[in-house]
Amino acid sequence: MKITNYTNTILTIIAVCLVLIVIELGSFMPVNARNSVLEVDIRQVGGSSVYRNLPVEIVK
């Protein structure tokens, strides 16, 4: 069975992509949660303003 240039090209592209994925996974840097705190402002919930009180419905 003869392997064509097209097949060689596709396999080479796949190999290069796999190498890039391995390099990306190998350069994993851990996340420091202490330095990644975000401030969040909630202005509306379901169209209702939450300026002072958060509307809460209790369903039994």
C-alpha positions in Angstrom: 0.0 0.0 0.0 1.5 3.3 -1.1 1.3 6.3 1.3 0.6 9.5 -0.6 2.0 13.0 0.0 -1.4 14.1 1.2 -1.4 11.4 3.9 2.1 12.4 5.0 1.1 16.1 5.2 -2.0 15.4 7.3 -0.1 13.1 9.7 2.7 15.7 10.0 0.1 18.4 10.9 -1.5 16.1 13.4 1.9 15.4 15.0 2.8 19.1 15.2 -0.5 19.8 16.9 0.0 17.0 19.4 3.4 18.3 20.2 2.0 21.8 20.8 -0.7 20.5 23.1 1.9 18.6 25.1 4.1 21.7 25.4 1.1 23.7 26.5 0.2 21.2 29.2 3.8 20.9 30.3 4.0 24.7 30.9 1.1 24.6 33.4 1.5 27.3 36.0 -0.5 26.9 39.3 -3.0 29.6 40.1 -2.5 31.5 43.3 -6.1 32.0 44.7 -5.0 34.6 47.2 -4.0 37.0 44.4 -7.1 36.4 42.2 -9.9 38.0 44.3 -12.5 39.8 42.2 -14.9 42.4 43.6 -18.5 41.7 42.4 -21.4 44.3 42.4 -24.9 42.9 41.9 -27.2 45.6 40.8 -30.3 43.7 39.7 -31.8 40.2 40.2 -34.6 39.3 37.9 -35.2 43.0 37.0 -35.5 44.0 40.7 -33.0 46.4 42.2 -30.9 45.1 45.1 -29.7 48.5 46.4 -30.3 47.7 50.1 -32.2 44.4 50.2 -31.9 41.2 48.2 -35.4 39.9 47.3 -35.7 36.4 48.6 -38.6 34.0 48.0 -39.0 31.0 50.2 -40.8 28.1 48.6 -42.0 25.1 50.6 
